[in-house]
Amino acid sequence: MIVGLYVVVYAAVLVALTGCIARAVQYARTPLHLRWELYPVPHEASERVEHGGSYFEESDWWQKPSHFNLWGELKFMIPEMVFLKGLWEFNRKLWFRSFPFHFGLYLLIGTVVLVAFGEALAPVYVVTGATGAALAILGALALLVRRLTDSRLRIYTAPADYFNLVFFVVALSALGAGCLAKPAELTLPALLRGMATFDTTLRIPGLLEAGILLCALLAAYIPLTHMSHFIAKWFTYHHVRWDDKANYKAEAMQKKIAEYLSYRPGWAAAHMLTGKTWAEIATANPWEGAKK
């Protein structure tokens, strides 16, 4: 039985990593997106960020070297990733449900890292693990209740959305209960070492084994669903919101744009010149096309 658990865990890790990589490659290969051109862009110089400026506002900007402000991006990205800053500002009611869920998952990931350092950090990882599991479960339940009771949100909710949240609650509850019920001699570092070394002599209680199995399956499942939005978010910011790269020196970008301009959209709209290429549409008067 223990061998089967190890096989499932290792297979789940492989599927999760492969799924994340496949998602990233899929997003990276998508066509160029129309830029939002919303300023300030965090990787601009700090003095431009303050007034929402851009390097395009400089005279002869194309003759000057460009500078990338990594610290500016980090100051934006870290609060957004860790504390869901955008959600706090624009949908605070949802933030009170979503933040505990996500932050609890972060704590659980951090707990695994702490456990790897051994029993010396037990006072720390016990607190982070218990807190993380509690926050993630409560957050998932709160999100589930919100989807069930909010009529505006319910019409956008698919059966899979309910299943995903229930999956989190069941898997994390089983893992938490298993950790609480395990014998004292089976420490979490010992458990992790046993799984890392494929120790078949390790004895894992049934409830804890079920929790590990469910969490492994959950980890493999996430990248295969829209819950992989943590990957899409990176591309949304860097390839849509913040992409201010000029195309006059970017040969690869110029080739892509030339290809896209040859496409012929088939939208059934009055202002669209059906049958013509994007290049012809972009250089035509849409009002003239609508009158025809």
C-alpha atoms as an extended CHARMM CRD file, in Angstrom:
* protein
*
       292  EXT
         1         1  MET       CA              0.0000000000        0.0000000000        0.0000000000  PROA      1               0.0000000000
         2         2  ILE       CA              2.8270000000        2.3970000000        0.8740000000  PROA      2               0.0000000000
         3         3  VAL       CA              4.4400000000        1.7740000000       -2.5330000000  PROA      3               0.0000000000
         4         4  GLY       CA              1.1840000000        2.6910000000       -4.2590000000  PROA      4               0.0000000000
         5         5  LEU       CA              1.0270000000        5.9370000000       -2.2850000000  PROA      5               0.0000000000
         6         6  TYR       CA              4.5750000000        6.8440000000       -3.2810000000  PROA      6               0.0000000000
         7         7  VAL       CA              3.8550000000        6.1080000000       -6.9330000000  PROA      7               0.0000000000
         8         8  VAL       CA              0.7640000000        8.3170000000       -6.8850000000  PROA      8               0.0000000000
         9         9  VAL       CA              2.6110000000       11.1720000000       -5.1380000000  PROA      9               0.0000000000
        10        10  TYR       CA              5.5570000000       11.0930000000       -7.5380000000  PROA      10              0.0000000000
        11        11  ALA       CA              3.2420000000       10.8160000000      -10.5390000000  PROA      11              0.0000000000
        12        12  ALA       CA              1.1670000000       13.7340000000       -9.2380000000  PROA      12              0.0000000000
        13        13  VAL       CA              4.2600000000       15.9250000000       -8.8440000000  PROA      13              0.0000000000
        14        14  LEU       CA              5.3200000000       15.0530000000      -12.3920000000  PROA      14              0.0000000000
        15        15  VAL       CA              1.8620000000       15.8300000000      -13.7850000000  PROA      15              0.0000000000
        16        16  ALA       CA              1.7160000000       19.1230000000      -11.8680000000  PROA      16              0.0000000000
        17        17  LEU       CA              5.1270000000       20.2750000000      -13.1250000000  PROA      17              0.0000000000
        18        18  THR       CA              4.4020000000       19.1460000000      -16.6850000000  PROA      18              0.0000000000
        19        19  GLY       CA              1.0080000000       20.8320000000      -16.5980000000  PROA      19              0.0000000000
        20        20  CYS       CA              2.4780000000       24.1420000000      -15.3990000000  PROA      20              0.0000000000
        21        21  ILE       CA              5.1730000000       24.0830000000      -18.0680000000  PROA      21              0.0000000000
        22        22  ALA       CA              2.6500000000       23.1850000000      -20.7700000000  PROA      22              0.0000000000
        23        23  ARG       CA              0.3880000000       26.0570000000      -19.6970000000  PROA      23              0.0000000000
        24        24  ALA       CA              3.2760000000       28.5170000000      -19.7590000000  PROA      24              0.0000000000
        25        25  VAL       CA              4.3330000000       27.3720000000      -23.2310000000  PROA      25              0.0000000000
        26        26  GLN       CA              0.7340000000       27.5910000000      -24.4390000000  PROA      26              0.0000000000
        27        27  TYR       CA              0.3990000000       31.1890000000      -23.2510000000  PROA      27              0.0000000000
        28        28  ALA       CA              3.8380000000       32.1410000000      -24.5770000000  PROA      28              0.0000000000
        29        29  ARG       CA              2.8870000000       30.9160000000      -28.0670000000  PROA      29              0.0000000000
        30        30  THR       CA             -0.3630000000       32.8380000000      -28.3020000000  PROA      30              0.0000000000
        31        31  PRO       CA             -0.5380000000       35.7500000000      -30.7780000000  PROA      31              0.0000000000
        32        32  LEU       CA              0.4990000000       39.2260000000      -29.6940000000  PROA      32              0.0000000000
        33        33  HSD       CA             -2.1810000000       40.8540000000      -27.6300000000  PROA      33              0.0000000000
        34        34  LEU       CA             -3.5200000000       44.3540000000      -28.1360000000  PROA      34              0.0000000000
        35        35  ARG       CA             -1.7650000000       46.4160000000      -25.4840000000  PROA      35              0.0000000000
        36        36  TRP       CA             -3.8030000000       48.2110000000      -22.8850000000  PROA      36              0.0000000000
        37        37  GLU       CA             -1.4060000000       51.1710000000      -22.8460000000  PROA      37              0.0000000000
        38        38  LEU       CA             -2.4130000000       52.0300000000      -19.2990000000  PROA      38              0.0000000000
        39        39  TYR       CA              0.1860000000       54.0120000000      -17.4460000000  PROA      39              0.0000000000
        40        40  PRO       CA              2.1290000000       54.0800000000      -15.2320000000  PROA      40              0.0000000000
        41        41  VAL       CA              4.0130000000       50.9230000000      -16.1540000000  PROA      41              0.0000000000
        42        42  PRO       CA              5.9120000000       49.7740000000      -13.0340000000  PROA      42              0.0000000000
        43        43  HSD       CA              9.1480000000       48.9950000000      -14.8440000000  PROA      43              0.0000000000
        44        44  GLU       CA              9.4620000000       52.6270000000      -15.9800000000  PROA      44              0.0000000000
        45        45  ALA       CA             11.8140000000       54.9850000000      -14.1620000000  PROA      45              0.0000000000
        46        46  SER       CA             10.4250000000       55.9350000000      -10.7370000000  PROA      46              0.0000000000
        47        47  GLU       CA             10.0730000000       59.6200000000      -11.6450000000  PROA      47              0.0000000000
        48        48  ARG       CA              7.8580000000       58.6790000000      -14.6120000000  PROA      48              0.0000000000
        49        49  VAL       CA              5.7830000000       56.2430000000      -12.5710000000  PROA      49              0.0000000000
        50        50  GLU       CA              4.8620000000       59.0670000000      -10.2000000000  PROA      50              0.0000000000
        51        51  HSD       CA              3.0720000000       61.0400000000      -12.9140000000  PROA      51              0.0000000000
        52        52  GLY       CA              2.0610000000       58.1030000000      -15.1400000000  PROA      52              0.0000000000
        53        53  GLY       CA              4.6020000000       58.8820000000      -17.8140000000  PROA      53              0.0000000000
        54        54  SER       CA              6.4220000000       56.7900000000      -20.3880000000  PROA      54              0.0000000000
        55        55  TYR       CA              9.7720000000       56.8260000000      -22.1250000000  PROA      55              0.0000000000
        56        56  PHE       CA              7.8090000000       57.6170000000      -25.2890000000  PROA      56              0.0000000000
        57        57  GLU       CA              7.2930000000       61.1480000000      -23.9840000000  PROA      57              0.0000000000
        58        58  GLU       CA             10.9970000000       61.9280000000      -24.4000000000  PROA      58              0.0000000000
        59        59  SER       CA             12.1560000000       63.5930000000      -27.5970000000  PROA      59              0.0000000000
        60        60  ASP       CA             14.1380000000       61.2250000000      -29.8210000000  PROA      60              0.0000000000
        61        61  TRP       CA             13.3180000000       58.3760000000      -27.4660000000  PROA      61              0.0000000000
        62        62  TRP       CA             14.2890000000       55.8200000000      -30.1160000000  PROA      62              0.0000000000
        63        63  GLN       CA             17.8870000000       57.0720000000      -30.0210000000  PROA      63              0.0000000000
        64        64  LYS       CA             18.2680000000       56.6530000000      -26.2700000000  PROA      64              0.0000000000
        65        65  PRO       CA             18.9670000000       53.4560000000      -24.3020000000  PROA      65              0.0000000000
        66        66  SER       CA             16.0000000000       51.9320000000      -22.5070000000  PROA      66              0.0000000000
        67        67  HSD       CA             16.1550000000       51.0850000000      -18.8030000000  PROA      67              0.0000000000
        68        68  PHE       CA             14.2520000000       48.3660000000      -16.9820000000  PROA      68              0.0000000000
        69        69  ASN       CA             13.2360000000       49.1360000000      -13.3860000000  PROA      69              0.0000000000
        70        70  LEU       CA             13.0450000000       45.6840000000      -11.7880000000  PROA      70              0.0000000000
        71        71  TRP       CA             12.5020000000       47.1370000000       -8.3060000000  PROA      71              0.0000000000
        72        72  GLY       CA              9.4710000000       49.0250000000       -9.6250000000  PROA      72              0.0000000000
        73        73  GLU       CA              7.9180000000       45.7900000000      -10.8740000000  PROA      73              0.0000000000
        74        74  LEU       CA              8.6830000000       43.9660000000       -7.6330000000  PROA      74              0.0000000000
        75        75  LYS       CA              7.0450000000       46.7210000000       -5.5710000000  PROA      75              0.0000000000
        76        76  PHE       CA              3.8800000000       46.1250000000       -7.5640000000  PROA      76              0.0000000000
        77        77  MET       CA              4.0400000000       42.3500000000       -8.0040000000  PROA      77              0.0000000000
        78        78  ILE       CA              4.8120000000       41.2610000000       -4.4340000000  PROA      78              0.0000000000
        79        79  PRO       CA              1.7820000000       42.9890000000       -2.7980000000  PROA      79              0.0000000000
        80        80  GLU       CA             -0.3930000000       41.7600000000       -5.6620000000  PROA      80              0.0000000000
        81        81  MET       CA              0.7500000000       38.1400000000       -5.4620000000  PROA      81              0.0000000000
        82        82  VAL       CA              0.9430000000       37.8350000000       -1.6780000000  PROA      82              0.0000000000
        83        83  PHE       CA             -1.8490000000       40.1270000000       -0.5020000000  PROA      83              0.0000000000
        84        84  LEU       CA             -4.1290000000       40.3310000000       -3.6100000000  PROA      84              0.0000000000
        85        85  LYS       CA             -3.8300000000       44.1150000000       -3.5690000000  PROA      85              0.0000000000
        86        86  GLY       CA             -5.9570000000       44.6400000000       -6.6790000000  PROA      86              0.0000000000
        87        87  LEU       CA             -8.8250000000       42.6210000000       -5.2310000000  PROA      87              0.0000000000
        88        88  TRP       CA             -8.6100000000       44.6080000000       -1.9840000000  PROA      88              0.0000000000
        89        89  GLU       CA             -8.9490000000       47.8690000000       -3.9050000000  PROA      89              0.0000000000
        90        90  PHE       CA            -11.6990000000       46.8940000000       -6.3440000000  PROA      90              0.0000000000
        91        91  ASN       CA            -13.7230000000       44.0820000000       -4.7360000000  PROA      91              0.0000000000
        92        92  ARG       CA            -13.1610000000       44.1020000000       -0.9980000000  PROA      92              0.0000000000
        93        93  LYS       CA            -16.0780000000       41.8060000000       -0.1710000000  PROA      93              0.0000000000
        94        94  LEU       CA            -14.5420000000       39.0920000000       -2.3070000000  PROA      94              0.0000000000
        95        95  TRP       CA            -11.0760000000       39.8220000000       -0.8820000000  PROA      95              0.0000000000
        96        96  PHE       CA            -12.2210000000       38.8020000000        2.6100000000  PROA      96              0.0000000000
        97        97  ARG       CA            -13.0120000000       35.3620000000        1.1590000000  PROA      97              0.0000000000
        98        98  SER       CA            -10.2820000000       34.9640000000       -1.4270000000  PROA      98              0.0000000000
        99        99  PHE       CA             -7.2970000000       36.2610000000        0.5390000000  PROA      99              0.0000000000
       100       100  PRO       CA             -7.5520000000       33.7200000000        3.4210000000  PROA      100             0.0000000000
       101       101  PHE       CA             -7.8210000000       30.9220000000        0.8660000000  PROA      101             0.0000000000
       102       102  HSD       CA             -4.7690000000       31.9690000000       -1.1470000000  PROA      102             0.0000000000
       103       103  PHE       CA             -2.6520000000       33.0390000000        1.8150000000  PROA      103             0.0000000000
       104       104  GLY       CA             -3.4350000000       29.7410000000        3.5340000000  PROA      104             0.0000000000
       105       105  LEU       CA             -2.1040000000       27.8830000000        0.5040000000  PROA      105             0.0000000000
       106       106  TYR       CA              1.0650000000       30.0030000000        0.5870000000  PROA      106             0.0000000000
       107       107  LEU       CA              1.5640000000       29.0850000000        4.2400000000  PROA      107             0.0000000000
       108       108  LEU       CA              1.1140000000       25.3910000000        3.4540000000  PROA      108             0.0000000000
       109       109  ILE       CA              3.7130000000       25.5780000000        0.6850000000  PROA      109             0.0000000000
       110       110  GLY       CA              6.0490000000       27.3730000000        3.0780000000  PROA      110             0.0000000000
       111       111  THR       CA              5.3930000000       24.6960000000        5.6760000000  PROA      111             0.0000000000
       112       112  VAL       CA              6.6480000000       21.9710000000        3.3400000000  PROA      112             0.0000000000
       113       113  VAL       CA              9.8620000000       23.9590000000        2.8770000000  PROA      113             0.0000000000
       114       114  LEU       CA             10.2710000000       24.3970000000        6.6350000000  PROA      114             0.0000000000
       115       115  VAL       CA              9.6480000000       20.7010000000        7.2820000000  PROA      115             0.0000000000
       116       116  ALA       CA             12.4870000000       19.8610000000        4.9010000000  PROA      116             0.0000000000
       117       117  PHE       CA             14.9220000000       21.5480000000        7.3200000000  PROA      117             0.0000000000
       118       118  GLY       CA             14.0990000000       19.0520000000       10.0700000000  PROA      118             0.0000000000
       119       119  GLU       CA             12.6490000000       18.8290000000       13.5740000000  PROA      119             0.0000000000
       120       120  ALA       CA             14.4840000000       21.9310000000       14.7970000000  PROA      120             0.0000000000
       121       121  LEU       CA             11.8630000000       24.1120000000       13.1020000000  PROA      121             0.0000000000
       122       122  ALA       CA              8.9040000000       22.1800000000       14.5310000000  PROA      122             0.0000000000
       123       123  PRO       CA              7.6260000000       25.1560000000       16.5970000000  PROA      123             0.0000000000
       124       124  VAL       CA              7.4620000000       27.1780000000       13.4020000000  PROA      124             0.0000000000
       125       125  TYR       CA              6.0880000000       24.6890000000       10.8790000000  PROA      125             0.0000000000
       126       126  VAL       CA              3.4090000000       23.4430000000       13.2760000000  PROA      126             0.0000000000
       127       127  VAL       CA              2.0460000000       26.9900000000       13.5000000000  PROA      127             0.0000000000
       128       128  THR       CA              2.3390000000       27.7530000000        9.7750000000  PROA      128             0.0000000000
       129       129  GLY       CA              0.8260000000       24.3930000000        8.8290000000  PROA      129             0.0000000000
       130       130  ALA       CA             -2.1440000000       24.6340000000       11.1850000000  PROA      130             0.0000000000
       131       131  THR       CA             -2.7670000000       28.2840000000       10.3100000000  PROA      131             0.0000000000
       132       132  GLY       CA             -2.4180000000       27.6480000000        6.5830000000  PROA      132             0.0000000000
       133       133  ALA       CA             -4.8080000000       24.6940000000        6.5800000000  PROA      133             0.0000000000
       134       134  ALA       CA             -7.3950000000       26.5720000000        8.6520000000  PROA      134             0.0000000000
       135       135  LEU       CA             -7.2510000000       29.6870000000        6.4620000000  PROA      135             0.0000000000
       136       136  ALA       CA             -7.3950000000       27.7270000000        3.2120000000  PROA      136             0.0000000000
       137       137  ILE       CA            -10.3580000000       25.6180000000        4.3480000000  PROA      137             0.0000000000
       138       138  LEU       CA            -12.2910000000       28.5930000000        5.7340000000  PROA      138             0.0000000000
       139       139  GLY       CA            -11.5160000000       30.6260000000        2.6180000000  PROA      139             0.0000000000
       140       140  ALA       CA            -12.6760000000       27.8260000000        0.3210000000  PROA      140             0.0000000000
       141       141  LEU       CA            -15.8960000000       27.4430000000        2.3080000000  PROA      141             0.0000000000
       142       142  ALA       CA            -16.4750000000       31.2070000000        2.2080000000  PROA      142             0.0000000000
       143       143  LEU       CA            -15.9520000000       31.2770000000       -1.5680000000  PROA      143             0.0000000000
       144       144  LEU       CA            -18.3020000000       28.3100000000       -1.9520000000  PROA      144             0.0000000000
       145       145  VAL       CA            -21.0200000000       30.0490000000        0.0780000000  PROA      145             0.0000000000
       146       146  ARG       CA            -20.5280000000       33.2190000000       -1.9740000000  PROA      146             0.0000000000
       147       147  ARG       CA            -21.0330000000       31.3140000000       -5.2240000000  PROA      147             0.0000000000
       148       148  LEU       CA            -24.1020000000       29.5590000000       -3.8470000000  PROA      148             0.0000000000
       149       149  THR       CA            -25.7940000000       32.6670000000       -2.4570000000  PROA      149             0.0000000000
       150       150  ASP       CA            -24.8020000000       35.5080000000       -4.7940000000  PROA      150             0.0000000000
       151       151  SER       CA            -27.2640000000       35.4730000000       -7.7030000000  PROA      151             0.0000000000
       152       152  ARG       CA            -25.0030000000       37.6960000000       -9.8210000000  PROA      152             0.0000000000
       153       153  LEU       CA            -22.0370000000       35.3750000000       -9.3900000000  PROA      153             0.0000000000
       154       154  ARG       CA            -24.0530000000       32.1770000000       -9.6480000000  PROA      154             0.0000000000
       155       155  ILE       CA            -24.8620000000       32.6950000000      -13.3340000000  PROA      155             0.0000000000
       156       156  TYR       CA            -21.1110000000       32.6600000000      -14.0860000000  PROA      156             0.0000000000
       157       157  THR       CA            -20.4470000000       29.5860000000      -11.9540000000  PROA      157             0.0000000000
       158       158  ALA       CA            -19.9810000000       26.2100000000      -13.6360000000  PROA      158             0.0000000000
       159       159  PRO       CA            -20.3680000000       22.8890000000      -11.8030000000  PROA      159             0.0000000000
       160       160  ALA       CA            -16.5740000000       22.5430000000      -11.9000000000  PROA      160             0.0000000000
       161       161  ASP       CA            -16.2270000000       25.7000000000       -9.7730000000  PROA      161             0.0000000000
       162       162  TYR       CA            -18.2220000000       24.0900000000       -6.9740000000  PROA      162             0.0000000000
       163       163  PHE       CA            -16.2920000000       20.8370000000       -7.3400000000  PROA      163             0.0000000000
       164       164  ASN       CA            -12.9230000000       22.5960000000       -7.1600000000  PROA      164             0.0000000000
       165       165  LEU       CA            -13.7210000000       24.3270000000       -3.8750000000  PROA      165             0.0000000000
       166       166  VAL       CA            -15.1670000000       21.1600000000       -2.3460000000  PROA      166             0.0000000000
       167       167  PHE       CA            -12.0520000000       19.2800000000       -3.4670000000  PROA      167             0.0000000000
       168       168  PHE       CA             -9.8570000000       21.7510000000       -1.5750000000  PROA      168             0.0000000000
       169       169  VAL       CA            -11.9830000000       21.5040000000        1.5620000000  PROA      169             0.0000000000
       170       170  VAL       CA            -12.0470000000       17.6930000000        1.5770000000  PROA      170             0.0000000000
       171       171  ALA       CA             -8.3490000000       17.2170000000        0.7190000000  PROA      171             0.0000000000
       172       172  LEU       CA             -7.0230000000       19.7560000000        3.2240000000  PROA      172             0.0000000000
       173       173  SER       CA             -9.4110000000       18.6110000000        5.9450000000  PROA      173             0.0000000000
       174       174  ALA       CA             -8.2880000000       15.0080000000        5.5020000000  PROA      174             0.0000000000
       175       175  LEU       CA             -4.6230000000       16.0380000000        5.5670000000  PROA      175             0.0000000000
       176       176  GLY       CA             -5.1140000000       18.1860000000        8.6690000000  PROA      176             0.0000000000
       177       177  ALA       CA             -7.0430000000       15.5040000000       10.4980000000  PROA      177             0.0000000000
       178       178  GLY       CA             -4.4100000000       12.9420000000        9.5420000000  PROA      178             0.0000000000
       179       179  CYS       CA             -1.6110000000       15.1180000000       10.9230000000  PROA      179             0.0000000000
       180       180  LEU       CA             -3.4790000000       15.6010000000       14.1870000000  PROA      180             0.0000000000
       181       181  ALA       CA             -4.1790000000       11.8640000000       14.5720000000  PROA      181             0.0000000000
       182       182  LYS       CA             -0.7420000000       10.5590000000       13.5930000000  PROA      182             0.0000000000
       183       183  PRO       CA              1.4490000000        8.9500000000       16.2700000000  PROA      183             0.0000000000
       184       184  ALA       CA              4.0030000000       11.2350000000       17.9280000000  PROA      184             0.0000000000
       185       185  GLU       CA              6.9590000000        9.1590000000       16.7090000000  PROA      185             0.0000000000
       186       186  LEU       CA              6.0120000000        9.8600000000       13.0890000000  PROA      186             0.0000000000
       187       187  THR       CA              7.2540000000       13.4230000000       12.7200000000  PROA      187             0.0000000000
       188       188  LEU       CA              6.6020000000       15.4380000000        9.5740000000  PROA      188             0.0000000000
       189       189  PRO       CA             10.3310000000       15.6020000000        8.6660000000  PROA      189             0.0000000000
       190       190  ALA       CA             10.5150000000       11.8140000000        9.0420000000  PROA      190             0.0000000000
       191       191  LEU       CA              7.4710000000       11.4650000000        6.8280000000  PROA      191             0.0000000000
       192       192  LEU       CA              8.9720000000       13.7620000000        4.2030000000  PROA      192             0.0000000000
       193       193  ARG       CA             12.3190000000       11.9440000000        4.2860000000  PROA      193             0.0000000000
       194       194  GLY       CA             10.5570000000        8.6050000000        3.9350000000  PROA      194             0.0000000000
       195       195  MET       CA              8.6340000000        9.7690000000        0.8990000000  PROA      195             0.0000000000
       196       196  ALA       CA             11.7530000000       11.3520000000       -0.6320000000  PROA      196             0.0000000000
       197       197  THR       CA             13.7860000000        8.1450000000       -0.1970000000  PROA      197             0.0000000000
       198       198  PHE       CA             10.9330000000        5.7540000000       -1.0610000000  PROA      198             0.0000000000
       199       199  ASP       CA             11.1680000000        4.1390000000        2.3780000000  PROA      199             0.0000000000
       200       200  THR       CA              8.8310000000        1.1260000000        2.2640000000  PROA      200             0.0000000000
       201       201  THR       CA              9.2610000000        0.4570000000        5.9890000000  PROA      201             0.0000000000
       202       202  LEU       CA              7.5000000000        3.7080000000        6.8820000000  PROA      202             0.0000000000
       203       203  ARG       CA              4.1000000000        3.1740000000        8.4960000000  PROA      203             0.0000000000
       204       204  ILE       CA              1.5650000000        5.8990000000        7.7100000000  PROA      204             0.0000000000
       205       205  PRO       CA             -1.8960000000        5.8500000000        9.3900000000  PROA      205             0.0000000000
       206       206  GLY       CA             -4.8370000000        5.4300000000        7.0260000000  PROA      206             0.0000000000
       207       207  LEU       CA             -6.3420000000        8.8950000000        7.5690000000  PROA      207             0.0000000000
       208       208  LEU       CA             -3.0190000000       10.6360000000        6.9600000000  PROA      208             0.0000000000
       209       209  GLU       CA             -2.4050000000        8.4650000000        3.9160000000  PROA      209             0.0000000000
       210       210  ALA       CA             -5.8090000000        9.4540000000        2.5250000000  PROA      210             0.0000000000
       211       211  GLY       CA             -5.0270000000       13.1360000000        3.1010000000  PROA      211             0.0000000000
       212       212  ILE       CA             -1.6600000000       12.8590000000        1.3390000000  PROA      212             0.0000000000
       213       213  LEU       CA             -3.2620000000       11.0020000000       -1.5560000000  PROA      213             0.0000000000
       214       214  LEU       CA             -6.0390000000       13.5690000000       -1.9830000000  PROA      214             0.0000000000
       215       215  CYS       CA             -3.6270000000       16.5220000000       -1.8000000000  PROA      215             0.0000000000
       216       216  ALA       CA             -1.3500000000       14.8890000000       -4.3550000000  PROA      216             0.0000000000
       217       217  LEU       CA             -4.2670000000       14.3930000000       -6.7360000000  PROA      217             0.0000000000
       218       218  LEU       CA             -5.3290000000       18.0040000000       -6.1050000000  PROA      218             0.0000000000
       219       219  ALA       CA             -1.8460000000       19.2720000000       -6.9760000000  PROA      219             0.0000000000
       220       220  ALA       CA             -1.9110000000       17.3130000000      -10.2420000000  PROA      220             0.0000000000
       221       221  TYR       CA             -5.4320000000       18.5290000000      -11.0210000000  PROA      221             0.0000000000
       222       222  ILE       CA             -4.8490000000       22.2730000000      -10.5740000000  PROA      222             0.0000000000
       223       223  PRO       CA             -2.6860000000       22.9390000000      -13.6740000000  PROA      223             0.0000000000
       224       224  LEU       CA             -5.2030000000       21.0940000000      -15.8510000000  PROA      224             0.0000000000
       225       225  THR       CA             -7.9970000000       23.5510000000      -14.9910000000  PROA      225             0.0000000000
       226       226  HSD       CA             -8.6090000000       27.2900000000      -14.9840000000  PROA      226             0.0000000000
       227       227  MET       CA             -7.1350000000       27.2940000000      -11.4740000000  PROA      227             0.0000000000
       228       228  SER       CA             -3.8020000000       27.6370000000      -13.2760000000  PROA      228             0.0000000000
       229       229  HSD       CA             -4.6220000000       31.3540000000      -13.5290000000  PROA      229             0.0000000000
       230       230  PHE       CA             -1.5080000000       32.0340000000      -11.4660000000  PROA      230             0.0000000000
       231       231  ILE       CA              0.4320000000       31.2990000000      -14.6720000000  PROA      231             0.0000000000
       232       232  ALA       CA             -1.8940000000       33.3190000000      -16.8990000000  PROA      232             0.0000000000
       233       233  LYS       CA             -1.6040000000       36.2790000000      -14.5370000000  PROA      233             0.0000000000
       234       234  TRP       CA              2.1080000000       36.6390000000      -15.2380000000  PROA      234             0.0000000000
       235       235  PHE       CA              1.4590000000       36.8200000000      -18.9840000000  PROA      235             0.0000000000
       236       236  THR       CA             -1.4550000000       39.2140000000      -18.4860000000  PROA      236             0.0000000000
       237       237  TYR       CA              0.7390000000       41.7010000000      -16.6830000000  PROA      237             0.0000000000
       238       238  HSD       CA              3.9310000000       41.3450000000      -18.7110000000  PROA      238             0.0000000000
       239       239  HSD       CA              2.5020000000       40.7490000000      -22.1940000000  PROA      239             0.0000000000
       240       240  VAL       CA             -0.6440000000       42.8780000000      -22.0590000000  PROA      240             0.0000000000
       241       241  ARG       CA             -0.6360000000       45.5080000000      -19.3190000000  PROA      241             0.0000000000
       242       242  TRP       CA              3.0680000000       46.2960000000      -19.1590000000  PROA      242             0.0000000000
       243       243  ASP       CA              4.3970000000       45.4430000000      -22.6100000000  PROA      243             0.0000000000
       244       244  ASP       CA              5.6590000000       48.7930000000      -23.9170000000  PROA      244             0.0000000000
       245       245  LYS       CA              8.4080000000       47.4490000000      -26.1270000000  PROA      245             0.0000000000
       246       246  ALA       CA              8.7830000000       49.4160000000      -29.3680000000  PROA      246             0.0000000000
       247       247  ASN       CA              8.6790000000       47.2850000000      -32.5190000000  PROA      247             0.0000000000
       248       248  TYR       CA             11.0800000000       49.3070000000      -34.6440000000  PROA      248             0.0000000000
       249       249  LYS       CA             14.0560000000       47.1840000000      -33.5180000000  PROA      249             0.0000000000
       250       250  ALA       CA             12.1810000000       43.9600000000      -32.7630000000  PROA      250             0.0000000000
       251       251  GLU       CA             12.3340000000       41.9490000000      -35.9980000000  PROA      251             0.0000000000
       252       252  ALA       CA             10.4620000000       38.9690000000      -34.5460000000  PROA      252             0.0000000000
       253       253  MET       CA              7.6240000000       41.2440000000      -33.4360000000  PROA      253             0.0000000000
       254       254  GLN       CA              7.4870000000       42.9290000000      -36.8410000000  PROA      254             0.0000000000
       255       255  LYS       CA              7.1540000000       39.5600000000      -38.5770000000  PROA      255             0.0000000000
       256       256  LYS       CA              4.3080000000       38.5590000000      -36.2620000000  PROA      256             0.0000000000
       257       257  ILE       CA              2.4740000000       41.8440000000      -36.7970000000  PROA      257             0.0000000000
       258       258  ALA       CA              2.8640000000       41.5030000000      -40.5830000000  PROA      258             0.0000000000
       259       259  GLU       CA              1.3740000000       38.0050000000      -40.3750000000  PROA      259             0.0000000000
       260       260  TYR       CA             -1.5430000000       39.1200000000      -38.1980000000  PROA      260             0.0000000000
       261       261  LEU       CA             -2.3330000000       42.0290000000      -40.5280000000  PROA      261             0.0000000000
       262       262  SER       CA             -2.9220000000       39.5030000000      -43.3190000000  PROA      262             0.0000000000
       263       263  TYR       CA             -5.6930000000       37.7480000000      -41.3710000000  PROA      263             0.0000000000
       264       264  ARG       CA             -9.2590000000       38.2180000000      -42.5710000000  PROA      264             0.0000000000
       265       265  PRO       CA            -11.7510000000       38.5410000000      -39.6830000000  PROA      265             0.0000000000
       266       266  GLY       CA            -15.2700000000       37.2640000000      -40.1990000000  PROA      266             0.0000000000
       267       267  TRP       CA            -17.0970000000       39.2690000000      -37.5640000000  PROA      267             0.0000000000
       268       268  ALA       CA            -20.7280000000       40.0160000000      -38.3360000000  PROA      268             0.0000000000
       269       269  ALA       CA            -20.6870000000       43.6870000000      -37.3710000000  PROA      269             0.0000000000
       270       270  ALA       CA            -21.7780000000       46.7480000000      -39.3330000000  PROA      270             0.0000000000
       271       271  HSD       CA            -18.4320000000       48.4920000000      -38.9480000000  PROA      271             0.0000000000
       272       272  MET       CA            -16.3770000000       45.4770000000      -40.1080000000  PROA      272             0.0000000000
       273       273  LEU       CA            -15.2750000000       45.2220000000      -43.7310000000  PROA      273             0.0000000000
       274       274  THR       CA            -15.9460000000       41.5260000000      -44.1450000000  PROA      274             0.0000000000
       275       275  GLY       CA            -13.5510000000       39.7360000000      -46.4710000000  PROA      275             0.0000000000
       276       276  LYS       CA            -10.7610000000       42.2840000000      -46.1190000000  PROA      276             0.0000000000
       277       277  THR       CA             -7.5180000000       41.9010000000      -44.2130000000  PROA      277             0.0000000000
       278       278  TRP       CA             -6.7450000000       43.5980000000      -40.9180000000  PROA      278             0.0000000000
       279       279  ALA       CA             -4.3120000000       45.8600000000      -42.7790000000  PROA      279             0.0000000000
       280       280  GLU       CA             -7.0910000000       47.0210000000      -45.1060000000  PROA      280             0.0000000000
       281       281  ILE       CA             -9.5120000000       47.4590000000      -42.2180000000  PROA      281             0.0000000000
       282       282  ALA       CA             -7.0000000000       49.4090000000      -40.1240000000  PROA      282             0.0000000000
       283       283  THR       CA             -6.3850000000       51.8730000000      -42.9440000000  PROA      283             0.0000000000
       284       284  ALA       CA            -10.0290000000       52.2490000000      -43.9660000000  PROA      284             0.0000000000
       285       285  ASN       CA            -12.6950000000       54.6020000000      -42.6570000000  PROA      285             0.0000000000
       286       286  PRO       CA            -15.0510000000       52.4440000000      -40.5390000000  PROA      286             0.0000000000
       287       287  TRP       CA            -17.8600000000       54.9570000000      -41.0060000000  PROA      287             0.0000000000
       288       288  GLU       CA            -17.6930000000       54.5210000000      -44.7740000000  PROA      288             0.0000000000
       289       289  GLY       CA            -17.8440000000       50.7790000000      -44.3290000000  PROA      289             0.0000000000
       290       290  ALA       CA            -20.8560000000       51.0490000000      -42.0330000000  PROA      290             0.0000000000
       291       291  LYS       CA            -22.7830000000       53.1980000000      -44.5350000000  PROA      291             0.0000000000
       292       292  LYS       CA            -22.3730000000       50.5380000000      -47.1920000000  PROA      292             0.0000000000
